Amino acid sequence: MALEFIDYEIRGITVLRPIGRLTLGEPTATFRSTIRESLESGKKQIILDMSEVYFIDSSGLGELVTAHTTAVKHGGALKLLKLTQRVQDLVQLTKVYRVLEVFNEEEAAVASFTVVP
């Protein structure tokens, strides 16, 4: 099953909602290119709404960290929102939460970005 995305904006912040599995192969390639395209089009403040990612493997977890690093290199930021229990368990186990900010509420995630004049 291919990874799909729903995207929208809230107060100038891009929200990307991946739907499906974030695993080695086509899903991680799709994820990587979607993040890259967003950043290259000037969308530097990104929230990843993970509420519909029902499975993630180590490659997918690596892509989340890489996406964060890439966003920072482009002068932006990437934050996670609404982790499913399975993804939350993996993020806790691997201590990725030390690298990526994680939020349960969309409004809190949006408010966490510094407003640029």
Backbone as JSON Lines, residues from 0, in Angstrom:
{"i":0,"aa":"M","n":[0.83,-1.18,0.0],"ca":[0.0,0.0,0.0],"c":[0.88,1.25,0.0]}
{"i":1,"aa":"A","n":[0.59,2.16,-0.89],"ca":[1.37,3.39,-1.01],"c":[1.01,4.36,0.11]}
{"i":2,"aa":"L","n":[1.99,5.14,0.5],"ca":[1.77,6.19,1.5],"c":[1.15,7.38,0.79]}
{"i":3,"aa":"E","n":[0.07,7.9,1.34],"ca":[-0.6,9.07,0.77],"c":[-0.53,10.21,1.77]}
{"i":4,"aa":"F","n":[-0.76,11.43,1.29],"ca":[-0.7,12.6,2.16],"c":[-1.93,13.47,1.99]}
{"i":5,"aa":"I","n":[-2.4,14.02,3.08],"ca":[-3.36,15.12,3.08],"c":[-2.56,16.31,3.6]}
{"i":6,"aa":"D","n":[-2.67,17.45,2.93],"ca":[-1.95,18.61,3.42],"c":[-2.86,19.83,3.45]}
{"i":7,"aa":"Y","n":[-2.61,20.67,4.44],"ca":[-3.36,21.91,4.58],"c":[-2.52,22.88,5.39]}
{"i":8,"aa":"E","n":[-2.97,24.13,5.47],"ca":[-2.24,25.15,6.19],"c":[-3.08,25.74,7.31]}
{"i":9,"aa":"I","n":[-2.42,26.06,8.41],"ca":[-3.05,26.77,9.53],"c":[-2.12,27.91,9.9]}
{"i":10,"aa":"R","n":[-2.59,29.12,9.73],"ca":[-1.8,30.33,10.08],"c":[-0.38,30.27,9.52]}
{"i":11,"aa":"G","n":[-0.26,29.86,8.27],"ca":[1.03,29.84,7.6],"c":[1.9,28.63,7.9]}
{"i":12,"aa":"I","n":[1.38,27.71,8.69],"ca":[2.12,26.49,9.03],"c":[1.53,25.33,8.23]}
{"i":13,"aa":"T","n":[2.39,24.58,7.59],"ca":[1.95,23.45,6.78],"c":[1.73,22.23,7.66]}
{"i":14,"aa":"V","n":[0.57,21.6,7.5],"ca":[0.28,20.36,8.2],"c":[0.22,19.26,7.15]}
{"i":15,"aa":"L","n":[1.07,18.27,7.31],"ca":[1.07,17.1,6.43],"c":[0.59,15.91,7.22]}
{"i":16,"aa":"R","n":[-0.42,15.2,6.69],"ca":[-0.93,14.02,7.36],"c":[-0.66,12.8,6.46]}
{"i":17,"aa":"P","n":[0.43,12.05,6.76],"ca":[0.65,10.82,6.01],"c":[-0.4,9.78,6.4]}
{"i":18,"aa":"I","n":[-0.82,8.99,5.42],"ca":[-1.82,7.96,5.65],"c":[-1.26,6.63,5.16]}
{"i":19,"aa":"G","n":[-1.15,5.68,6.08],"ca":[-0.65,4.35,5.72],"c":[0.53,3.93,6.57]}
{"i":20,"aa":"R","n":[1.38,3.14,5.95],"ca":[2.57,2.61,6.63],"c":[3.79,3.42,6.22]}
{"i":21,"aa":"L","n":[4.64,3.71,7.18],"ca":[5.9,4.4,6.9],"c":[7.01,3.37,7.08]}
{"i":22,"aa":"T","n":[7.28,2.66,5.99],"ca":[8.22,1.55,6.02],"c":[9.21,1.64,4.88]}
{"i":23,"aa":"L","n":[10.25,0.82,4.95],"ca":[11.3,0.78,3.94],"c":[10.72,0.57,2.56]}
{"i":24,"aa":"G","n":[11.26,1.3,1.58],"ca":[10.84,1.13,0.19],"c":[10.08,2.34,-0.31]}
{"i":25,"aa":"E","n":[9.03,2.09,-1.07],"ca":[8.25,3.17,-1.67],"c":[7.68,4.15,-0.65]}
{"i":26,"aa":"P","n":[7.14,3.67,0.48],"ca":[6.6,4.64,1.45],"c":[7.63,5.65,1.96]}
{"i":27,"aa":"T","n":[8.84,5.21,2.29],"ca":[9.84,6.16,2.78],"c":[10.33,7.07,1.65]}
{"i":28,"aa":"A","n":[10.4,6.56,0.43],"ca":[10.79,7.4,-0.72],"c":[9.74,8.48,-0.95]}
{"i":29,"aa":"T","n":[8.47,8.11,-0.86],"ca":[7.37,9.07,-1.02],"c":[7.42,10.11,0.09]}
{"i":30,"aa":"F","n":[7.64,9.66,1.3],"ca":[7.73,10.56,2.45],"c":[8.86,11.57,2.24]}
{"i":31,"aa":"R","n":[10.03,11.07,1.89],"ca":[11.21,11.91,1.68],"c":[10.95,12.97,0.61]}
{"i":32,"aa":"S","n":[10.39,12.56,-0.52],"ca":[10.16,13.52,-1.6],"c":[9.08,14.53,-1.23]}
{"i":33,"aa":"T","n":[8.07,14.13,-0.48],"ca":[7.02,15.07,-0.05],"c":[7.6,16.13,0.87]}
{"i":34,"aa":"I","n":[8.44,15.73,1.8],"ca":[9.08,16.68,2.72],"c":[9.97,17.62,1.92]}
{"i":35,"aa":"R","n":[10.78,17.07,1.03],"ca":[11.7,17.88,0.22],"c":[10.93,18.9,-0.63]}
{"i":36,"aa":"E","n":[9.86,18.47,-1.27],"ca":[9.05,19.37,-2.11],"c":[8.43,20.49,-1.27]}
{"i":37,"aa":"S","n":[7.97,20.16,-0.09],"ca":[7.39,21.18,0.79],"c":[8.43,22.23,1.15]}
{"i":38,"aa":"L","n":[9.6,21.78,1.55],"ca":[10.66,22.7,1.95],"c":[11.13,23.55,0.77]}
{"i":39,"aa":"E","n":[11.3,22.93,-0.39],"ca":[11.78,23.65,-1.56],"c":[10.76,24.66,-2.08]}
{"i":40,"aa":"S","n":[9.49,24.44,-1.77],"ca":[8.46,25.39,-2.19],"c":[8.25,26.5,-1.16]}
{"i":41,"aa":"G","n":[9.11,26.54,-0.14],"ca":[9.05,27.61,0.84],"c":[8.26,27.3,2.09]}
{"i":42,"aa":"K","n":[7.73,26.11,2.2],"ca":[6.97,25.71,3.39],"c":[7.96,25.15,4.41]}
{"i":43,"aa":"K","n":[8.43,26.02,5.28],"ca":[9.52,25.64,6.19],"c":[9.06,25.24,7.59]}
{"i":44,"aa":"Q","n":[7.84,25.59,7.95],"ca":[7.3,25.21,9.25],"c":[6.28,24.11,9.0]}
{"i":45,"aa":"I","n":[6.65,22.89,9.42],"ca":[5.85,21.71,9.09],"c":[5.46,20.95,10.35]}
{"i":46,"aa":"I","n":[4.18,20.59,10.39],"ca":[3.68,19.69,11.42],"c":[3.31,18.39,10.71]}
{"i":47,"aa":"L","n":[3.81,17.29,11.21],"ca":[3.43,15.97,10.69],"c":[2.36,15.38,11.59]}
{"i":48,"aa":"D","n":[1.15,15.33,11.1],"ca":[0.03,14.74,11.83],"c":[0.1,13.23,11.59]}
{"i":49,"aa":"M","n":[0.56,12.5,12.57],"ca":[0.83,11.06,12.44],"c":[-0.38,10.2,12.84]}
{"i":50,"aa":"S","n":[-1.55,10.78,12.95],"ca":[-2.72,10.07,13.45],"c":[-3.19,8.93,12.56]}
{"i":51,"aa":"E","n":[-2.76,8.92,11.3],"ca":[-3.17,7.85,10.39],"c":[-2.01,7.01,9.89]}
{"i":52,"aa":"V","n":[-0.89,7.08,10.61],"ca":[0.23,6.19,10.33],"c":[0.08,5.02,11.29]}
{"i":53,"aa":"Y","n":[-0.35,3.89,10.77],"ca":[-0.66,2.76,11.65],"c":[0.49,1.79,11.82]}
{"i":54,"aa":"F","n":[1.58,1.98,11.06],"ca":[2.77,1.15,11.26],"c":[3.99,1.93,10.8]}
{"i":55,"aa":"I","n":[5.08,1.82,11.56],"ca":[6.33,2.46,11.2],"c":[7.45,1.49,11.57]}
{"i":56,"aa":"D","n":[8.44,1.38,10.69],"ca":[9.6,0.54,11.0],"c":[10.81,1.44,11.24]}
{"i":57,"aa":"S","n":[11.99,0.83,11.42],"ca":[13.18,1.62,11.71],"c":[13.53,2.57,10.58]}
{"i":58,"aa":"S","n":[13.25,2.19,9.34],"ca":[13.51,3.09,8.21],"c":[12.6,4.31,8.28]}
{"i":59,"aa":"G","n":[11.34,4.08,8.61],"ca":[10.4,5.18,8.75],"c":[10.79,6.12,9.87]}
{"i":60,"aa":"L","n":[11.25,5.55,10.97],"ca":[11.71,6.35,12.1],"c":[12.92,7.18,11.68]}
{"i":61,"aa":"G","n":[13.82,6.56,10.93],"ca":[14.99,7.28,10.42],"c":[14.59,8.42,9.51]}
{"i":62,"aa":"E","n":[13.55,8.21,8.71],"ca":[13.06,9.27,7.82],"c":[12.5,10.45,8.6]}
{"i":63,"aa":"L","n":[11.86,10.18,9.74],"ca":[11.35,11.27,10.57],"c":[12.49,12.14,11.08]}
{"i":64,"aa":"V","n":[13.56,11.5,11.54],"ca":[14.72,12.24,12.04],"c":[15.39,13.0,10.89]}
{"i":65,"aa":"T","n":[15.53,12.35,9.74],"ca":[16.13,13.0,8.57],"c":[15.29,14.19,8.13]}
{"i":66,"aa":"A","n":[13.97,14.04,8.14],"ca":[13.08,15.14,7.76],"c":[13.27,16.33,8.69]}
{"i":67,"aa":"H","n":[13.4,16.06,9.98],"ca":[13.65,17.13,10.95],"c":[14.96,17.83,10.64]}
{"i":68,"aa":"T","n":[16.01,17.06,10.41],"ca":[17.33,17.62,10.12],"c":[17.29,18.44,8.84]}
{"i":69,"aa":"T","n":[16.63,17.94,7.82],"ca":[16.51,18.64,6.55],"c":[15.76,19.95,6.73]}
{"i":70,"aa":"A","n":[14.68,19.93,7.5],"ca":[13.91,21.15,7.75],"c":[14.78,22.2,8.45]}
{"i":71,"aa":"V","n":[15.55,21.78,9.43],"ca":[16.42,22.7,10.16],"c":[17.47,23.29,9.22]}
{"i":72,"aa":"K","n":[18.05,22.47,8.35],"ca":[19.04,22.94,7.38],"c":[18.45,23.95,6.41]}
{"i":73,"aa":"H","n":[17.14,23.86,6.15],"ca":[16.46,24.8,5.28],"c":[15.93,26.02,6.06]}
{"i":74,"aa":"G","n":[16.31,26.13,7.33],"ca":[15.88,27.26,8.14],"c":[14.48,27.11,8.71]}
{"i":75,"aa":"G","n":[14.01,25.88,8.78],"ca":[12.66,25.63,9.26],"c":[12.62,24.72,10.47]}
{"i":76,"aa":"A","n":[11.46,24.11,10.66],"ca":[11.27,23.2,11.78],"c":[10.2,22.18,11.41]}
{"i":77,"aa":"L","n":[10.32,21.0,11.99],"ca":[9.34,19.94,11.78],"c":[8.98,19.37,13.14]}
{"i":78,"aa":"K","n":[7.68,19.25,13.39],"ca":[7.19,18.75,14.67],"c":[6.16,17.67,14.42]}
{"i":79,"aa":"L","n":[6.01,16.76,15.38],"ca":[5.07,15.64,15.25],"c":[3.8,15.91,16.04]}
{"i":80,"aa":"L","n":[2.7,15.38,15.51],"ca":[1.4,15.58,16.13],"c":[0.63,14.27,16.13]}
{"i":81,"aa":"K","n":[-0.1,14.0,17.21],"ca":[-1.04,12.89,17.32],"c":[-0.45,11.54,16.92]}
{"i":82,"aa":"L","n":[0.55,11.11,17.65],"ca":[1.14,9.8,17.38],"c":[0.17,8.69,17.74]}
{"i":83,"aa":"T","n":[0.07,7.68,16.89],"ca":[-0.7,6.5,17.26],"c":[0.07,5.78,18.37]}
{"i":84,"aa":"Q","n":[-0.58,4.88,19.07],"ca":[0.07,4.2,20.19],"c":[1.32,3.46,19.74]}
{"i":85,"aa":"R","n":[1.23,2.79,18.62],"ca":[2.38,2.02,18.11],"c":[3.57,2.93,17.8]}
{"i":86,"aa":"V","n":[3.3,4.06,17.14],"ca":[4.36,5.01,16.81],"c":[4.89,5.67,18.08]}
{"i":87,"aa":"Q","n":[4.0,6.01,18.99],"ca":[4.42,6.62,20.25],"c":[5.34,5.67,21.03]}
{"i":88,"aa":"D","n":[5.0,4.4,21.07],"ca":[5.83,3.42,21.76],"c":[7.24,3.37,21.16]}
{"i":89,"aa":"L","n":[7.32,3.39,19.84],"ca":[8.62,3.34,19.16],"c":[9.42,4.61,19.41]}
{"i":90,"aa":"V","n":[8.75,5.76,19.37],"ca":[9.42,7.04,19.63],"c":[9.95,7.07,21.06]}
{"i":91,"aa":"Q","n":[9.19,6.54,22.02],"ca":[9.64,6.49,23.41],"c":[10.81,5.51,23.57]}
{"i":92,"aa":"L","n":[10.66,4.33,23.0],"ca":[11.69,3.29,23.12],"c":[13.03,3.74,22.56]}
{"i":93,"aa":"T","n":[13.0,4.43,21.43],"ca":[14.23,4.86,20.77],"c":[14.69,6.25,21.2]}
{"i":94,"aa":"K","n":[13.89,6.9,22.04],"ca":[14.19,8.23,22.56],"c":[14.26,9.31,21.47]}
{"i":95,"aa":"V","n":[13.54,9.09,20.38],"ca":[13.48,10.08,19.3],"c":[12.79,11.36,19.77]}
{"i":96,"aa":"Y","n":[11.98,11.27,20.81],"ca":[11.31,12.45,21.35],"c":[12.32,13.49,21.84]}
{"i":97,"aa":"R","n":[13.57,13.09,22.03],"ca":[14.62,14.04,22.42],"c":[15.03,14.93,21.25]}
{"i":98,"aa":"V","n":[14.77,14.46,20.03],"ca":[15.13,15.19,18.81],"c":[13.92,15.93,18.26]}
{"i":99,"aa":"L","n":[12.78,15.27,18.23],"ca":[11.57,15.81,17.63],"c":[10.55,16.2,18.7]}
{"i":100,"aa":"E","n":[9.99,17.39,18.56],"ca":[8.92,17.79,19.47],"c":[7.65,17.04,19.08]}
{"i":101,"aa":"V","n":[6.94,16.56,20.09],"ca":[5.72,15.79,19.88],"c":[4.56,16.47,20.61]}
{"i":102,"aa":"F","n":[3.44,16.61,19.92],"ca":[2.26,17.26,20.49],"c":[1.05,16.35,20.33]}
{"i":103,"aa":"N","n":[0.11,16.48,21.27],"ca":[-1.15,15.74,21.19],"c":[-2.26,16.58,20.57]}
{"i":104,"aa":"E","n":[-2.15,17.9,20.67],"ca":[-3.19,18.81,20.19],"c":[-2.64,19.7,19.08]}
{"i":105,"aa":"E","n":[-3.42,19.82,18.0],"ca":[-2.99,20.63,16.86],"c":[-2.73,22.08,17.25]}
{"i":106,"aa":"E","n":[-3.59,22.65,18.05],"ca":[-3.43,24.06,18.44],"c":[-2.12,24.28,19.19]}
{"i":107,"aa":"A","n":[-1.74,23.35,20.05],"ca":[-0.48,23.47,20.78],"c":[0.71,23.38,19.83]}
{"i":108,"aa":"A","n":[0.63,22.5,18.85],"ca":[1.7,22.36,17.86],"c":[1.85,23.63,17.04]}
{"i":109,"aa":"V","n":[0.73,24.2,16.61],"ca":[0.76,25.44,15.82],"c":[1.33,26.57,16.67]}
{"i":110,"aa":"A","n":[0.88,26.68,17.92],"ca":[1.34,27.75,18.8],"c":[2.83,27.63,19.15]}
{"i":111,"aa":"S","n":[3.4,26.45,19.0],"ca":[4.8,26.25,19.37],"c":[5.78,26.88,18.39]}
{"i":112,"aa":"F","n":[5.31,27.23,17.2],"ca":[6.18,27.86,16.22],"c":[6.33,29.34,16.55]}
{"i":113,"aa":"T","n":[7.53,29.84,16.4],"ca":[7.79,31.25,16.6],"c":[7.23,32.01,15.41]}
{"i":114,"aa":"V","n":[6.47,33.04,15.68],"ca":[5.89,33.85,14.61],"c":[6.98,34.72,14.02]}
{"i":115,"aa":"V","n":[7.15,34.61,12.7],"ca":[8.16,35.39,12.0],"c":[7.46,36.59,11.36]}
{"i":116,"aa":"P","n":[7.93,37.82,11.67],"ca":[7.27,39.02,11.11],"c":[7.47,39.12,9.6]}
